[in-house]
């Protein structure tokens, strides 16, 4: 299946389900900030109607005059067609065969800047760039050339763009049809630094003469012409000019990046809490230095964050319920007695379609330059499985068409992981230890397997490397999916009817000598919950013994 077919298929699904990928998170670790010297970017594709699959397309040659249809990633609406180059590269998810990866988060920005005449939307821009670029800098040029020629059809967007040598963040917004193209800024994340974006524009002021900072020639002049900025060029703030800085953008968006910084930097990250809470003081910086180099596992766990041990910890208030649940069902805000309140929006969220940690390594053979550690559903309970940039086929459990949001498939990883996660949402504090036991066991074994398979692959010819790595990736994808189905069955049995069955060892339930179920433990609720019930119900529930 070629990429045009895949884009059409996904877009067709989008058109019927109302897919909205405007609530995503991407974290960045530049070379020098990672333990293995790689560049890493992450992505959580968050939408209440997005089905988790692994998109892929082979490399292809195109005849002169061949055209590529462009359809809006969110709605499926045809935007136009553009000429194909002579050759396009193979892609695996949001990564290509050369170890280039791109992720995104949408921030909307000024509504009047959406260009309804544009031909290239943000989703198509990502995949077209992956088809046509080998490096991050090439991708930036490809993306900006495309929107300059064909127009940009989406809202404000942040992109993480990385290869094995460099990691960049680029932010872009259209011109509302007032003139062709888009205004944009791209900054290289310095080696040794970490960064991120989560649905709010993160580039504020930037150097005007710096080879590590690129921008459209009119990015400042256009803002002046529209009345968004009137100061000196050196004081121009991209985010404040083109994005909307309100409570939702900071507490609901920048706070996710703040939490990543807090967990991994030795700096005083709390000094930016006034910015997060009230837009006071200096904006949070685009990057910080981590206290120690980050590993792939660090980045995976960063994607599982619920603001633990921060002022926004989602397990510390009444909304967590009796089982300390770090989730809040939508809508994001609610009103009580004419006062509006918010639910926290953490990195880990229930409505994720798929996520990844892209590990990009310049010093590896081509078949292993890029590893897309891929997971489906909630990042908190997924299993990240390595998909190599040389992948020859997609595992059945991630394959396009194996189930959808309205069709359950028990050999689709998305449905199996939802089976586990949705049980845990009801009794989180009781079930999460069982989930962590299986999740950690799988990811530990996968990590050990990666070290072994890569050592073996180093001695093989390129074609044999590709075959070996493909079998490895597909095997672990299917094994982890099967193991999580077993975990879901186990949770259903163990926690049936609000009870907790006794076990002789984890996963083996205790039985009487006659083979019957041993009397279960009555799980009950937390002390905090009982206190809240007693306070609310008062005398009504009090046990009064006769005198």
N, C-alpha and C positions, 0 to 999 in steps of 0.2 A: 504494500500500500504506500503510495507516495504522500508527501506532506500535504499537498493540496487536498487530497482525499481525506486525510486525517483532520485537517483544519475544518473542512466542510462538515464532517461527521460530528465533530465536537460542537461546531457552531450550530448545526441543526438541533442538537440536543439542547444547546443553550436557548435557542429560540422557543422551545417548547417548555422549558423548565424555569425560565427567568434567571438564569445563571448570572451572578454578580460577583466578580472576583475583586471587589474594591476594598477588601478588608484583610490585607495580607501583611506578613512580616518578613523582613529579610535582614539577616545579620552578616557582618563581614569581618574576616580576619585576614589581614595582609601578610605576605611573606615576612618572616621575622617575628610575627606575633603567634606563629604556630610551631608546635614541637617538631614537626617534620620538614619545615621550610616551605610547605605548600601554601597556596592561597585558598581560602575557603569562603564560600558564600552559602547562605541558607535561604529557604523559601517555605512558607506555609501558604498554600492556595486555599483561602478561607471563603466558603460560600455555603449557604444553607441548601443549595441545589446542585452543587458540583460533585460529580461522581469521581472517585479516585481511580485513575488509570495511568499507565505509562505510555505516553505518545512516543512514536519512533518512526523514522523514515530512512531509507537507504540513500546512499550517494547516487547521483544521477547525472547523465549528460543530456544536454538539451540542444535541439536543432535550432539554427538561426530562425528568428521570428517566433519561437515558442513563448507563450504567455503564461503567467501565473495569476490565477484568480485570487482576489483578496476579499475576504468576508470578515465582518466585524466579529471579534472574538467573543463578545458578550451576547450579541443578538442574532448572529447568523446572517445579517443583512449584507448583501453584496455591495461592496464599496467600489470595485473596479478591477482592473487587471493591469499588471506590469510585466515588462519583458523579463524572461528568464536569462540568467547568465549561461555561458557554455557548460558550466559544471556547478553542481550544488553538493554540499557535504552531508554526510550522514549525521543524523541527530538521535539522541537517546534522551527523552524528556527535554529538560531545559539545558542540555549539554550537547556538544557536537564531537565528532571523531578526533578533533585536534585538542580536546581538553579545554575548550572555551565554554563558559556557563553564564547564563543571564537569568536574573530573577527580577521581581518588581513589587511595588505597592502603589496603589492609587491614592492620590490626595485631593483630587477634584479641582480645587482652586476656584478662580473667578469664573462663574458660569458663562459670562459673555465671551470667554475665550475658546469655548468649544467650537470647532470648525466643522460644520455639517457638510462642507464640500470636500473634505479631506478624503484621501484614498487609503491611507495607512493608519490603522488603529494600533494601540499599544501591544496587543497580543500578537498580531501579525508581524509587527516590527521585531519582536523578540525572535520569532522562528525564522523570519527571512534573514535576519542578521546571522543567526546560527548556521543557516544554509550557505552563507556567502563570506564568512569571516574566519580567520584562523586565530587571531589574537584579540585582546580586549580593545586595543587602540583601533584595529581594523573594524571591530564591531561598532565602536562609537562613530567612526566615519561613515560606515554603511548606514547606520540608523539615522544620522543627521542628514546625510545626502538624500536618503529616501524621502524624509518628510519635507525637505526643501524642494524636491522635485514634484512630489505627488500630494503634499499637504498632510497634516496630522489630524486624525479624526477623533481623538480621545480627549479625556480630561487631563489634569495635571498628573504626572507620573514620576515616580522614582525608580531607577533601574540599578541593580548591582550587576557589574560586568567584570568578569575575572578570567584570567588564564593562569598558567603556572608561575608567571613572573610578576604580574600586577593585578591589583584589585581597584576598581573604580566605582564611584557612584555618579550617576548622571540624572539630572532632573529636567523635565521638559513639559511645556504646556503650549497649546496652540495659540493662534492669533485671532480666533473668532471670525475668520474670513476677511478680516480687514486688510491683510496681506498674506501672501502664500507662505506656508511652512510653519515653523515653531520657533519659540525662544527656549534656550536650554543652557545649562552649565554642567560640565563634567569635571570631577576632581579625583585625582589618584589618591587613594588612601596610603599614607606613607608606610614604608616597611616598618614592622614592629608595632603597628597600631590596629585597633579594632573599631568598627563603626556599625551602623545599622540604620534602617528606616522602617517606619510602620504607619503608612497612610498620612504622613504629614511631611511637607518639604523640609529637608534638613540642611540644605546649603544656604547659609546666610551671606555675610560678606565673603569676598574671595579676592585673591591677588589678580591683578590685571595683566601682569607680565611674568608668567610662570609656565614653563613647559609642562608642568604637572597639573595645570588647570586649563581647560578648554571651554570655550563658550561661543554662542552665536554672535556674530558681529553687532547685531541690533538688540541684544538682550537688555541693555540699559536704555537705549534710545526709545525702544518700543514702550517700555514702562513709563518713560517721561511723556511720550505722546498720548498715552491713555490716562495720565494723571495719577499713576500709581507711585511715582517717585519724583522728587524735585531737588534732591541734594547733590553733593559732589559724587563723581563716579566712584571714588575710592570707598564711599560710604554706602554704595548700593547693596541692598540685602535682597537676594533672590526670593527667599521664602516669604518675607514680609510684603514684597511687592506683588507676588503672583498667587500665593496661597491664602487661606483664611485661617488666621490664628485665633481660635476660640477655645473654650473649655474642652470640647470634644477632641480637637486637634492635639491638645497638650496632654490632658489626663487620659484620654482614650487612645492616644497614638504615641507621642513622644515618651510617655511613661514606660512603654514596653522597651524602648531602647535604653532608657535610664536604668531599668532593672537589669538589663544585660551588662551595662557598664558597672553597676554597683557590685554585681557578683564576681566580676573578673578584673576590676581595676583597684589599685591601692590608693588612688586619688580620693579626695573628699567629694564623692559623688552627691552626697546630700546637699551640697551647696546649690545644686540646681533644682531642689524641690520647690522653691518659690516660683521658678519658671514653669515647672510642671503643674503646679496647683493654681497659679494666678497670673502667669505671664509676666512676672516681675523679675527685674534684674537681667543679666546677660542670658541669651539663649544657650541651651546646652551645646557643647562643642560637637563638631562633626565626627571627631575621633578622639580616643583616649588610649593610653598605653596600658596593656594588661599587666597584672602583677606577676604573671608567669606565662610562658607560651601555652597556647590552647591546643588541645588534641581534638581529633574527630569526635570522641565521646563527649568532650566538653561542649562542643557545638551542638551535638545531639541533645544534650541535657539543657542547654540554653533554650532550645526550642520547646522544652517541656515546662517552662517557667509559668508559675501562677502568682508571682510577686511574693513568694515565700520569704519570710523574715524581713519584710519591708513594711512601711506604713500602709501599703495597699494590699497586704496579705488577705487573700480571699477566704481563708479558713477561720478568721478571727472574729467575725461578726455574726449576727443572728441569721443572715442570709445563708450561711454555711449549713444550717440545720443541725440535726442531731448526729450526723455522720461526717462533719467537717468537709463538706463538698466544696472544692475550689472552682465551681462553675455557677453561672447565673443565666437562666433562660432569658431570651429576648422578649420584649424590647430592651434596649440598653438603658433607657431612662424610665422613671415612673414618677407619678405625682401623688402626694399625700397632703390633704388640707391646703391645696393651692401652691405647695412648695415642690419644686422639681428636684429629684435625686437621680444619681447615676449608679449603675452597676459597673464594676471594674471590668476592663477589657484586657485580659492577659495575653501573652504570646500563645500559650496552649489554650485551645478553644474547641468546643464540641463539633463545630461545623466545618472542620478542615476536610477538603477533598483529598489532597495529597501534599506531601512535604518532602524536602530533601536537604541534605548537607552535601554540597559539591566540593570535593577535595581535588585540587588541581595542582599537578606535580610536574615541574619542568624537567626534572632530572630522570624521569622514567621513560621506558620505551613507549612508542606511540600508543600501543594497545592498552597501556595502563596510565597514560598521562592524566586522564580524568576518571574519577570515581564518583558516581551519583549515589550517595547513600539514601535510598528511596523508602518512603513509608506512606501508608494511606490512613485516612481518618485522623482522629485526634493525635497530635504529636506526643501527648503525654503517655498514651498507651500503645502507640505503634511500635513496630520493630523495624529498625533501619537496616536494609539489605543492600549490599554494594552492587550497583549496576555499572559495569565498565564502559568507557567510551567506545570500545570496539564490539559492543554487544551485537550478536548476529540475529537474535530473536528475542522477543519479549516473553517473559514467563506467563504461562496461562493465567495465573492468579492476578496479574496486572493487566491482562490483554484488553484492548479496546473491544467492547461488545460483550464481554463476559459479565452480564448483569448490567443494570443501570439503577438510577435512583428509585425506580418504580418496579424493578424486577430483581428479587433476591436470588443470589447464586451462592451456594455453600462452598464453591471452590474459588470464589473471588475474594481476594484479600480485603477489599473494602468492606464487604458485608460481614466477614468473619471478625474483623477488628471492631466493627460497630456492635456486634453481638457481645463482645467482651466489655467494651467501654460503656455501653448503655446499661448494662447490669450494674457496673461500678458507680454510675452517676447516682443511683438510688441509695447505695450503702457504701460510700467511698472509703471511709476510714477502716471498715472491716475488710473490704475486698482488695484494696490496693496492695497490701503486702503480698497476697497471692499472685497478683498480676506482675509485680516487680520481680518476684522470684523467677517466673518463667521468662519475662522480658530480658532480665539481666543474664540469665543462663544462655538464652539464644544469642544475644549480642556479644557476650563474652566468647562464645564458641565461634561465632562468625568472625570476630576480630582475630582469633587464633588461626582460623582457617585462611583468612586473607594473608597473614604473614607467611603461611606455608605455601599457598598457591602462587603467590607472587615470586617467592624464591624459586619455585619450580619453573615458572613461566620465563624467568630470566634466561634460561638455557635453551629455549625453544625458538624456532623460526617464527616470524610474525603471524603467519596464518595459523600455526599451531597454538600460539599464544591466544589468539582470538577465540579459537574453539574451546580451549581449556577454560578460559575466563568466563565464556558464555555459559558453559555447563555448570561452573561453580555458582554463578549468579542465579541461574534458573533453579538449581537444586536448592539453594538456601531460601529463595523466595517461596518455593512450594513447601519446603519443610517447615518454615516458620508459620505459614498460613495453616498448615495441618495442625501444628502444635497449638496455635491459638484457637482453632476450632475445639480442640480437646480441652483447652483452658476454659472456654465459654461453657462447655458442657459441665465441667467440674464445678464452676462457680454456680451454675444453676442448681446442681444437686446439693452442694455444700450449704448454700444459703437459702434453701427452699423455705417458704412460708415464714420468713423472719427469724428462723432458727439458724444455728451453726452446728453442723454435724461434726462429731469428734473424729480425729484421724490418728492412726498409729504412726504414720510418716506422712509428709506432705503429699497429697494426692491419693492416699490409701485410707479409706474410711474404716473406722472401727466397727466391728460386728460382735454380736454375742456368740457364745459357743454354738448356738443353734443357727447362726448365720443371719440373724435379724439385725436391724439398725439399733445401735446403742442410743439411749436417750440423748437428744442433742442439747447443746447449750442454748439457753434463751438469751439472744444477743442484746435485747433491750436497747437503751439509748444512752447518750452521754449525760454526765452529771449536770452540765450546763443546760442541757435541754430539759431535764427534769425540773431544775430550778425555775426555768422560764415558764414551764407549764404550771407549776405550783403557784407562781406569782400571778399568772394570768387567770387561772381557774379559781384561785382563792379557796373559800370554804366549800365550794361545790364538790371537790374531789377528796377532801380531807377524810381519812379513816377515823371514825368515832366509835370506840368500843363501849358497849353498855356498861354502866356502873353496877 
